[in-house]
């Protein structure tokens, strides 16, 4: 027997685009974000914005505080359909 469920997942590309959009709306540069986080190089910020990586929950917390938005406003999700194979076991007496 099969059962179909929808599972939410983070859309990395759309989340990165949203972070970039909010950053620009706030008038911040990638270098500004790099300095706020204390990163040696800006690659981590570029990786977020290009959807190659998603910020850790700690970094999302900092971004939400910096941008004055909820963490959920930074994350874009989509639904993935999964199929569960279930086995009907006979009921014991």
Secondary structure as GFF3:
##gff-version 3
##sequence-region A 1 93
A	DSSP	beta_strand	2	10	.	.	.	ID=ss1
A	DSSP	alpha_helix	12	25	.	.	.	ID=ss2
A	DSSP	alpha_helix	30	37	.	.	.	ID=ss3
A	DSSP	alpha_helix	43	49	.	.	.	ID=ss4
A	DSSP	alpha_helix	57	67	.	.	.	ID=ss5
A	DSSP	alpha_helix	71	74	.	.	.	ID=ss6
A	DSSP	beta_strand	77	85	.	.	.	ID=ss7
###
